[in-house]
C-alpha cells in the first residue's frame, strides 16, 4: 500500500508502507531505502 509521509517541514515522500511506530511516525520504502516521518492524512471533501 502506498503511503505519504512528511519529513521535516516541507519534504514529502510517497512509498510502500513498512512499519508504524508507537510515537505516531511511519516508515515507508522508496527505491530500496527506508524513510521515517509523520503520516500525511488524506484531505476530506467538504459537503456542499
C-alpha distance matrix in Angstrom:
0.0 3.8 6.4 10.2 12.9 16.7 19.0 22.6 23.8 22.5 19.9 16.3 13.6 10.2 8.1 5.6 5.8 9.1 11.4 12.9 16.7 19.6 20.8 17.8 16.3 12.8 12.1 9.7 10.6 12.2 14.9 15.4 16.0 14.6 15.0 15.7 16.2 16.2 13.2 14.0 14.4 14.1 17.6 19.5 21.9 25.5 27.6 30.5
3.8 0.0 3.8 7.0 10.1 13.7 16.1 19.7 20.7 19.0 16.4 12.8 10.1 6.5 5.2 4.6 6.0 9.7 12.1 13.3 16.8 19.8 20.3 17.2 15.2 11.9 11.1 8.2 9.3 10.0 13.0 14.2 14.5 13.3 13.0 13.9 14.1 14.2 11.3 11.6 12.6 12.3 15.7 18.1 20.5 24.1 26.6 29.3
6.4 3.8 0.0 3.8 6.7 10.4 13.0 16.5 17.5 16.2 13.9 10.3 8.3 5.5 5.7 6.2 5.8 9.4 10.8 11.1 14.3 17.1 17.2 13.9 12.0 9.0 9.1 7.1 9.5 10.5 14.1 15.2 14.5 12.6 11.3 11.4 10.9 10.5 7.5 8.0 9.5 10.0 13.5 16.2 19.0 22.4 25.2 28.0
10.2 7.0 3.8 0.0 3.8 7.0 10.0 13.2 13.8 12.4 10.3 6.7 5.5 4.2 6.6 8.7 8.7 11.7 12.6 12.5 14.9 17.6 16.8 13.5 11.3 9.1 9.6 8.0 10.5 10.8 14.4 15.9 14.5 12.7 10.5 10.4 9.0 8.5 6.1 5.7 8.3 9.3 12.2 15.5 18.4 21.6 24.7 27.3
12.9 10.1 6.7 3.8 0.0 3.8 6.6 9.9 11.0 10.4 8.4 5.7 5.4 6.5 8.4 10.6 9.8 11.7 11.9 11.3 12.8 15.5 14.1 11.1 8.5 7.2 8.1 7.8 10.8 11.4 15.0 16.1 13.9 11.6 8.5 7.6 5.4 5.2 4.3 5.3 8.9 11.1 13.8 17.2 20.3 23.1 26.5 29.1
16.7 13.7 10.4 7.0 3.8 0.0 3.8 6.4 7.2 7.0 5.8 4.6 6.5 9.0 11.5 14.1 13.5 15.0 14.8 13.8 14.5 16.7 14.5 11.9 9.4 9.5 10.6 10.8 13.5 13.6 17.0 18.1 15.5 13.4 9.8 8.5 5.4 5.2 6.2 6.4 10.2 12.6 14.5 18.0 21.1 23.5 27.1 29.5
19.0 16.1 13.0 10.0 6.6 3.8 0.0 3.8 6.4 6.9 5.2 6.2 7.6 10.9 12.9 15.5 15.0 15.7 15.5 14.8 14.8 17.1 14.7 13.0 10.0 10.4 10.8 11.4 13.6 13.6 16.5 17.4 14.2 12.3 8.5 7.4 5.0 6.8 9.2 10.1 13.9 16.4 18.3 21.8 24.8 27.1 30.7 33.1
22.6 19.7 16.5 13.2 9.9 6.4 3.8 0.0 3.8 5.9 6.2 8.6 10.9 14.4 16.6 19.3 18.7 19.3 18.7 17.7 17.1 18.8 15.8 14.6 12.1 13.4 14.2 15.2 17.3 17.1 19.8 20.7 17.3 15.6 11.8 10.4 7.9 8.9 11.8 12.3 15.7 18.4 19.7 23.1 26.0 27.9 31.6 33.9
23.8 20.7 17.5 13.8 11.0 7.2 6.4 3.8 0.0 3.8 6.4 8.8 12.1 15.3 18.1 21.0 20.6 21.8 21.3 19.9 19.6 21.0 17.9 16.2 14.3 15.7 16.9 17.5 19.7 19.2 22.0 23.4 20.3 18.7 14.9 13.6 10.5 10.4 12.6 12.0 15.1 17.4 18.0 21.3 24.0 25.6 29.3 31.3
22.5 19.0 16.2 12.4 10.4 7.0 6.9 5.9 3.8 0.0 3.8 6.5 10.0 13.2 16.4 19.7 19.9 21.5 21.6 20.8 21.0 22.9 20.2 18.1 15.9 16.4 17.0 16.8 18.6 17.5 20.0 21.9 19.2 18.2 14.6 14.1 11.4 11.6 12.9 11.7 14.9 16.5 17.0 20.6 22.9 24.8 28.6 30.3
19.9 16.4 13.9 10.3 8.4 5.8 5.2 6.2 6.4 3.8 0.0 3.8 6.7 10.2 13.1 16.5 17.0 18.5 19.1 18.8 19.4 21.9 19.5 17.4 14.6 14.4 14.3 13.7 15.1 13.7 16.2 18.1 15.5 14.7 11.3 11.6 9.6 10.7 11.8 11.2 14.8 16.4 17.6 21.3 23.8 26.2 29.8 31.8
16.3 12.8 10.3 6.7 5.7 4.6 6.2 8.6 8.8 6.5 3.8 0.0 3.8 6.7 10.0 13.4 14.0 16.1 17.0 16.8 18.1 20.7 18.8 16.2 13.4 12.5 12.5 11.3 12.9 11.8 14.7 16.7 14.6 13.6 10.4 10.8 8.9 9.5 9.5 8.6 12.1 13.3 14.9 18.7 21.2 23.9 27.4 29.5
13.6 10.1 8.3 5.5 5.4 6.5 7.6 10.9 12.1 10.0 6.7 3.8 0.0 3.8 6.5 10.0 11.1 13.1 14.6 15.2 16.9 20.0 18.8 16.2 13.1 11.1 10.2 8.1 9.3 8.0 11.1 13.1 11.3 10.5 8.0 9.3 8.7 10.1 9.7 9.7 13.1 14.2 16.5 20.1 22.6 25.7 29.1 31.3
10.2 6.5 5.5 4.2 6.5 9.0 10.9 14.4 15.3 13.2 10.2 6.7 3.8 0.0 3.8 7.3 9.0 11.7 13.8 14.7 17.2 20.4 19.7 16.8 14.0 11.4 10.3 7.4 8.4 7.4 10.7 12.8 11.9 11.2 9.6 11.0 10.8 11.6 9.9 9.7 12.4 12.8 15.4 18.8 21.2 24.6 27.7 30.0
8.1 5.2 5.7 6.6 8.4 11.5 12.9 16.6 18.1 16.4 13.1 10.0 6.5 3.8 0.0 3.8 6.4 8.9 11.7 13.4 16.3 19.8 19.7 17.1 14.2 10.9 8.9 5.2 5.3 5.0 8.5 10.0 9.7 9.0 8.7 10.7 11.6 12.9 11.3 12.1 14.5 15.0 18.1 21.2 23.7 27.2 30.1 32.6
5.6 4.6 6.2 8.7 10.6 14.1 15.5 19.3 21.0 19.7 16.5 13.4 10.0 7.3 3.8 0.0 3.8 6.4 9.6 12.0 15.3 18.8 19.5 16.9 14.4 10.7 8.5 5.2 5.1 6.7 9.7 10.1 10.4 9.3 10.1 11.7 13.1 14.3 12.3 13.8 15.6 16.1 19.5 22.2 24.8 28.4 30.9 33.7
5.8 6.0 5.8 8.7 9.8 13.5 15.0 18.7 20.6 19.9 17.0 14.0 11.1 9.0 6.4 3.8 0.0 3.8 6.3 8.3 11.8 15.2 16.2 13.7 11.6 7.8 6.4 4.6 6.6 9.4 12.7 12.3 11.9 9.5 9.9 10.3 11.6 12.3 10.3 12.5 14.0 15.2 18.9 21.3 24.3 27.6 30.2 33.2
9.1 9.7 9.4 11.7 11.7 15.0 15.7 19.3 21.8 21.5 18.5 16.1 13.1 11.7 8.9 6.4 3.8 0.0 3.8 7.2 10.2 13.8 15.2 13.6 11.2 7.6 5.3 5.0 6.5 10.2 13.0 11.5 10.7 8.0 9.3 9.5 11.8 13.1 12.2 15.0 16.8 18.5 22.2 24.5 27.7 30.9 33.5 36.6
11.4 12.1 10.8 12.6 11.9 14.8 15.5 18.7 21.3 21.6 19.1 17.0 14.6 13.8 11.7 9.6 6.3 3.8 0.0 3.8 6.6 10.0 11.8 10.5 8.7 5.8 5.0 7.1 9.6 13.2 16.2 14.6 13.2 9.8 10.2 9.0 10.9 11.7 11.2 14.6 16.1 18.4 22.1 24.2 27.7 30.6 33.1 36.5
12.9 13.3 11.1 12.5 11.3 13.8 14.8 17.7 19.9 20.8 18.8 16.8 15.2 14.7 13.4 12.0 8.3 7.2 3.8 0.0 3.8 6.9 8.6 7.0 6.2 4.5 6.3 9.1 12.3 15.7 19.0 17.8 15.9 12.3 11.7 9.3 9.9 9.7 9.3 12.9 14.1 16.8 20.3 22.3 25.9 28.5 31.1 34.5
16.7 16.8 14.3 14.9 12.8 14.5 14.8 17.1 19.6 21.0 19.4 18.1 16.9 17.2 16.3 15.3 11.8 10.2 6.6 3.8 0.0 3.8 5.5 5.6 5.3 5.9 8.0 11.6 14.7 17.9 21.1 19.7 17.3 13.5 12.5 9.4 9.9 9.8 10.7 14.5 15.8 19.0 22.3 24.2 27.9 30.2 32.9 36.4
19.6 19.8 17.1 17.6 15.5 16.7 17.1 18.8 21.0 22.9 21.9 20.7 20.0 20.4 19.8 18.8 15.2 13.8 10.0 6.9 3.8 0.0 3.8 5.5 7.3 9.1 11.7 15.2 18.5 21.6 24.9 23.5 21.0 17.2 16.0 12.7 12.5 11.6 12.6 16.1 16.9 20.3 23.3 24.8 28.6 30.5 33.0 36.6
20.8 20.3 17.2 16.8 14.1 14.5 14.7 15.8 17.9 20.2 19.5 18.8 18.8 19.7 19.7 19.5 16.2 15.2 11.8 8.6 5.5 3.8 0.0 3.8 5.8 8.9 11.9 15.4 18.8 21.5 24.9 23.8 21.0 17.2 15.3 11.6 10.6 9.5 11.3 14.6 15.8 19.5 22.1 23.9 27.6 29.4 32.2 35.6
17.8 17.2 13.9 13.5 11.1 11.9 13.0 14.6 16.2 18.1 17.4 16.2 16.2 16.8 17.1 16.9 13.7 13.6 10.5 7.0 5.6 5.5 3.8 0.0 3.8 6.7 10.3 13.3 17.0 19.5 23.1 22.5 19.9 16.2 14.0 10.4 8.8 6.7 7.8 11.0 12.1 15.7 18.4 20.2 24.0 25.9 28.8 32.1
16.3 15.2 12.0 11.3 8.5 9.4 10.0 12.1 14.3 15.9 14.6 13.4 13.1 14.0 14.2 14.4 11.6 11.2 8.7 6.2 5.3 7.3 5.8 3.8 0.0 3.8 7.0 10.2 13.7 16.1 19.6 19.0 16.2 12.6 10.3 6.7 5.3 4.6 6.5 10.2 12.2 15.7 18.6 21.0 24.7 27.0 30.0 33.2
12.8 11.9 9.0 9.1 7.2 9.5 10.4 13.4 15.7 16.4 14.4 12.5 11.1 11.4 10.9 10.7 7.8 7.6 5.8 4.5 5.9 9.1 8.9 6.7 3.8 0.0 3.8 6.7 10.4 13.0 16.6 16.0 13.6 10.0 8.3 5.6 5.6 5.9 6.1 9.8 12.0 14.9 18.2 20.8 24.3 27.0 29.9 33.1
12.1 11.1 9.1 9.6 8.1 10.6 10.8 14.2 16.9 17.0 14.3 12.5 10.2 10.3 8.9 8.5 6.4 5.3 5.0 6.3 8.0 11.7 11.9 10.3 7.0 3.8 0.0 3.8 6.9 9.9 13.3 12.3 10.0 6.4 5.5 4.4 6.6 8.6 8.8 12.1 14.7 17.1 20.5 23.2 26.6 29.5 32.5 35.6
9.7 8.2 7.1 8.0 7.8 10.8 11.4 15.2 17.5 16.8 13.7 11.3 8.1 7.4 5.2 5.2 4.6 5.0 7.1 9.1 11.6 15.2 15.4 13.3 10.2 6.7 3.8 0.0 3.8 6.6 10.1 9.8 8.2 5.6 5.4 6.6 8.5 10.4 9.7 12.1 14.7 16.4 19.8 22.7 25.8 29.0 31.9 34.8
10.6 9.3 9.5 10.5 10.8 13.5 13.6 17.3 19.7 18.6 15.1 12.9 9.3 8.4 5.3 5.1 6.6 6.5 9.6 12.3 14.7 18.5 18.8 17.0 13.7 10.4 6.9 3.8 0.0 3.8 6.7 6.1 5.5 4.5 6.3 9.0 11.5 13.9 13.4 15.4 18.0 19.3 22.6 25.6 28.4 31.8 34.7 37.4
12.2 10.0 10.5 10.8 11.4 13.6 13.6 17.1 19.2 17.5 13.7 11.8 8.0 7.4 5.0 6.7 9.4 10.2 13.2 15.7 17.9 21.6 21.5 19.5 16.1 13.0 9.9 6.6 3.8 0.0 3.8 5.4 5.4 6.5 7.5 10.8 12.8 15.3 14.8 16.1 18.9 19.8 22.7 25.9 28.5 31.9 34.9 37.3
14.9 13.0 14.1 14.4 15.0 17.0 16.5 19.8 22.0 20.0 16.2 14.7 11.1 10.7 8.5 9.7 12.7 13.0 16.2 19.0 21.1 24.9 24.9 23.1 19.6 16.6 13.3 10.1 6.7 3.8 0.0 3.8 5.6 8.5 10.2 13.9 16.2 19.0 18.6 19.8 22.6 23.3 26.1 29.3 31.7 35.1 38.1 40.3
15.4 14.2 15.2 15.9 16.1 18.1 17.4 20.7 23.4 21.9 18.1 16.7 13.1 12.8 10.0 10.1 12.3 11.5 14.6 17.8 19.7 23.5 23.8 22.5 19.0 16.0 12.3 9.8 6.1 5.4 3.8 0.0 3.8 6.8 9.8 13.3 16.3 19.3 19.2 21.0 23.8 24.9 28.0 31.1 33.7 37.1 40.0 42.5
16.0 14.5 14.5 14.5 13.9 15.5 14.2 17.3 20.3 19.2 15.5 14.6 11.3 11.9 9.7 10.4 11.9 10.7 13.2 15.9 17.3 21.0 21.0 19.9 16.2 13.6 10.0 8.2 5.5 5.4 5.6 3.8 0.0 3.8 6.4 10.0 13.2 16.5 17.0 19.0 22.2 23.7 26.7 30.0 32.8 36.1 39.2 41.7
14.6 13.3 12.6 12.7 11.6 13.4 12.3 15.6 18.7 18.2 14.7 13.6 10.5 11.2 9.0 9.3 9.5 8.0 9.8 12.3 13.5 17.2 17.2 16.2 12.6 10.0 6.4 5.6 4.5 6.5 8.5 6.8 3.8 0.0 3.8 6.7 10.2 13.4 14.1 16.6 19.7 21.6 24.8 27.9 31.0 34.1 37.2 40.0
15.0 13.0 11.3 10.5 8.5 9.8 8.5 11.8 14.9 14.6 11.3 10.4 8.0 9.6 8.7 10.1 9.9 9.3 10.2 11.7 12.5 16.0 15.3 14.0 10.3 8.3 5.5 5.4 6.3 7.5 10.2 9.8 6.4 3.8 0.0 3.8 6.7 10.2 11.3 13.7 17.1 19.3 22.2 25.5 28.6 31.6 34.8 37.5
15.7 13.9 11.4 10.4 7.6 8.5 7.4 10.4 13.6 14.1 11.6 10.8 9.3 11.0 10.7 11.7 10.3 9.5 9.0 9.3 9.4 12.7 11.6 10.4 6.7 5.6 4.4 6.6 9.0 10.8 13.9 13.3 10.0 6.7 3.8 0.0 3.8 7.2 9.1 12.1 15.4 18.1 21.1 24.1 27.5 30.2 33.5 36.3
16.2 14.1 10.9 9.0 5.4 5.4 5.0 7.9 10.5 11.4 9.6 8.9 8.7 10.8 11.6 13.1 11.6 11.8 10.9 9.9 9.9 12.5 10.6 8.8 5.3 5.6 6.6 8.5 11.5 12.8 16.2 16.3 13.2 10.2 6.7 3.8 0.0 3.8 6.5 9.2 12.5 15.6 18.2 21.3 24.7 27.2 30.5 33.4
16.2 14.2 10.5 8.5 5.2 5.2 6.8 8.9 10.4 11.6 10.7 9.5 10.1 11.6 12.9 14.3 12.3 13.1 11.7 9.7 9.8 11.6 9.5 6.7 4.6 5.9 8.6 10.4 13.9 15.3 19.0 19.3 16.5 13.4 10.2 7.2 3.8 0.0 3.8 6.5 9.4 12.8 15.3 18.2 21.7 24.0 27.3 30.2
13.2 11.3 7.5 6.1 4.3 6.2 9.2 11.8 12.6 12.9 11.8 9.5 9.7 9.9 11.3 12.3 10.3 12.2 11.2 9.3 10.7 12.6 11.3 7.8 6.5 6.1 8.8 9.7 13.4 14.8 18.6 19.2 17.0 14.1 11.3 9.1 6.5 3.8 0.0 3.8 6.3 9.5 12.5 15.2 18.7 21.3 24.5 27.5
14.0 11.6 8.0 5.7 5.3 6.4 10.1 12.3 12.0 11.7 11.2 8.6 9.7 9.7 12.1 13.8 12.5 15.0 14.6 12.9 14.5 16.1 14.6 11.0 10.2 9.8 12.1 12.1 15.4 16.1 19.8 21.0 19.0 16.6 13.7 12.1 9.2 6.5 3.8 0.0 3.8 6.5 9.0 12.1 15.5 18.1 21.4 24.2
14.4 12.6 9.5 8.3 8.9 10.2 13.9 15.7 15.1 14.9 14.8 12.1 13.1 12.4 14.5 15.6 14.0 16.8 16.1 14.1 15.8 16.9 15.8 12.1 12.2 12.0 14.7 14.7 18.0 18.9 22.6 23.8 22.2 19.7 17.1 15.4 12.5 9.4 6.3 3.8 0.0 3.8 6.5 8.9 12.5 15.0 18.2 21.2
14.1 12.3 10.0 9.3 11.1 12.6 16.4 18.4 17.4 16.5 16.4 13.3 14.2 12.8 15.0 16.1 15.2 18.5 18.4 16.8 19.0 20.3 19.5 15.7 15.7 14.9 17.1 16.4 19.3 19.8 23.3 24.9 23.7 21.6 19.3 18.1 15.6 12.8 9.5 6.5 3.8 0.0 3.8 6.3 9.5 12.6 15.6 18.5
17.6 15.7 13.5 12.2 13.8 14.5 18.3 19.7 18.0 17.0 17.6 14.9 16.5 15.4 18.1 19.5 18.9 22.2 22.1 20.3 22.3 23.3 22.1 18.4 18.6 18.2 20.5 19.8 22.6 22.7 26.1 28.0 26.7 24.8 22.2 21.1 18.2 15.3 12.5 9.0 6.5 3.8 0.0 3.8 6.6 9.4 12.7 15.3
19.5 18.1 16.2 15.5 17.2 18.0 21.8 23.1 21.3 20.6 21.3 18.7 20.1 18.8 21.2 22.2 21.3 24.5 24.2 22.3 24.2 24.8 23.9 20.2 21.0 20.8 23.2 22.7 25.6 25.9 29.3 31.1 30.0 27.9 25.5 24.1 21.3 18.2 15.2 12.1 8.9 6.3 3.8 0.0 3.8 6.4 9.3 12.4
21.9 20.5 19.0 18.4 20.3 21.1 24.8 26.0 24.0 22.9 23.8 21.2 22.6 21.2 23.7 24.8 24.3 27.7 27.7 25.9 27.9 28.6 27.6 24.0 24.7 24.3 26.6 25.8 28.4 28.5 31.7 33.7 32.8 31.0 28.6 27.5 24.7 21.7 18.7 15.5 12.5 9.5 6.6 3.8 0.0 3.8 6.5 9.0
25.5 24.1 22.4 21.6 23.1 23.5 27.1 27.9 25.6 24.8 26.2 23.9 25.7 24.6 27.2 28.4 27.6 30.9 30.6 28.5 30.2 30.5 29.4 25.9 27.0 27.0 29.5 29.0 31.8 31.9 35.1 37.1 36.1 34.1 31.6 30.2 27.2 24.0 21.3 18.1 15.0 12.6 9.4 6.4 3.8 0.0 3.8 6.3
27.6 26.6 25.2 24.7 26.5 27.1 30.7 31.6 29.3 28.6 29.8 27.4 29.1 27.7 30.1 30.9 30.2 33.5 33.1 31.1 32.9 33.0 32.2 28.8 30.0 29.9 32.5 31.9 34.7 34.9 38.1 40.0 39.2 37.2 34.8 33.5 30.5 27.3 24.5 21.4 18.2 15.6 12.7 9.3 6.5 3.8 0.0 3.8
30.5 29.3 28.0 27.3 29.1 29.5 33.1 33.9 31.3 30.3 31.8 29.5 31.3 30.0 32.6 33.7 33.2 36.6 36.5 34.5 36.4 36.6 35.6 32.1 33.2 33.1 35.6 34.8 37.4 37.3 40.3 42.5 41.7 40.0 37.5 36.3 33.4 30.2 27.5 24.2 21.2 18.5 15.3 12.4 9.0 6.3 3.8 0.0
